[in-house]
Amino acid sequence: MGAGRGTEFLDLPPRADDVWLNHCALRAGFPVQQVSARSANFPLVLGSQRVRLSRVNLSGGNDVQIAATYSSEDVAKLRAAE
């Protein structure tokens, strides 16, 4: 499903690959869930944090991208899976 979506990623959540991957899995019928109570902290690559998505995404940017990506039907599926 994701491969056939072309450049749709660039229009919906261009700075939230995790949102896009979750959305593609949802649409393809693959269940997704957090597997650990604590998130993993991976080592940083030197120089990679000069421009950080977290500066935008954690200030409401993720909310905008999520709203643009998920339809009301998608949200209903997510709620039903809880």
C-alpha positions as CSV (number, residue, x, y, z in Angstrom):
1,M,0.0,0.0,0.0
2,G,2.7,2.5,1.0
3,A,4.7,2.0,-2.2
4,G,1.6,2.8,-4.4
5,R,1.0,6.1,-2.6
6,G,3.7,8.0,-4.6
7,T,4.5,11.4,-3.2
8,E,1.4,11.7,-1.0
9,F,3.7,11.7,2.0
10,L,5.0,15.1,0.9
11,D,1.6,16.6,1.1
12,L,0.3,15.1,4.3
13,P,3.0,14.6,7.0
14,P,6.2,15.7,5.3
15,R,8.0,16.0,8.7
16,A,6.5,13.0,10.5
17,D,7.6,9.7,8.9
18,D,6.3,7.8,12.0
19,V,2.8,9.2,11.4
20,W,3.0,8.2,7.8
21,L,4.2,4.6,8.5
22,N,1.5,4.2,11.1
23,H,-1.1,5.5,8.7
24,C,0.0,3.1,5.9
25,A,0.0,0.2,8.3
26,L,-3.5,1.1,9.4
27,R,-4.8,1.4,5.9
28,A,-3.2,-2.0,4.9
29,G,-4.8,-3.7,7.9
30,F,-1.6,-4.3,9.9
31,P,-2.1,-3.8,13.7
32,V,0.5,-1.5,15.3
33,Q,1.1,-1.1,19.0
34,Q,3.8,0.1,21.4
35,V,5.8,-2.9,22.5
36,S,7.5,-1.5,25.6
37,A,6.3,0.7,28.4
38,R,9.4,2.9,27.9
39,S,10.6,4.4,24.7
40,A,14.0,3.4,23.4
41,N,16.8,6.1,23.4
42,F,19.1,5.6,20.5
43,P,22.5,7.2,20.3
44,L,22.7,10.5,18.4
45,V,24.7,10.9,15.3
46,L,27.1,13.9,15.8
47,G,25.9,17.0,14.0
48,S,22.5,15.5,13.3
49,Q,20.6,17.7,15.7
50,R,21.3,21.1,14.3
51,V,17.9,21.1,12.7
52,R,15.5,19.0,14.8
53,L,12.0,18.0,13.8
54,S,11.1,17.9,17.5
55,R,11.4,21.7,17.7
56,V,8.5,21.9,15.2
57,N,6.6,18.7,15.8
58,L,6.4,19.0,19.6
59,S,5.1,22.5,19.3
60,G,1.9,21.4,17.7
61,G,3.4,20.4,14.3
62,N,2.6,16.7,14.8
63,D,-1.1,17.6,15.5
64,V,-1.3,19.4,12.2
65,Q,0.3,16.6,10.3
66,I,-1.9,13.9,12.1
67,A,-5.1,15.9,11.3
68,A,-4.0,16.1,7.6
69,T,-3.2,12.4,7.4
70,Y,-6.0,10.5,9.2
71,S,-9.6,10.6,7.9
72,S,-12.5,10.2,10.3
73,E,-12.7,6.5,9.2
74,D,-9.1,6.1,10.2
75,V,-9.8,7.6,13.6
76,A,-12.8,5.3,14.0
77,K,-10.6,2.3,13.3
78,L,-8.0,3.4,15.8
79,R,-10.6,3.9,18.5
80,A,-12.2,0.5,17.8
81,A,-8.8,-1.1,18.3
82,E,-8.3,0.3,21.7
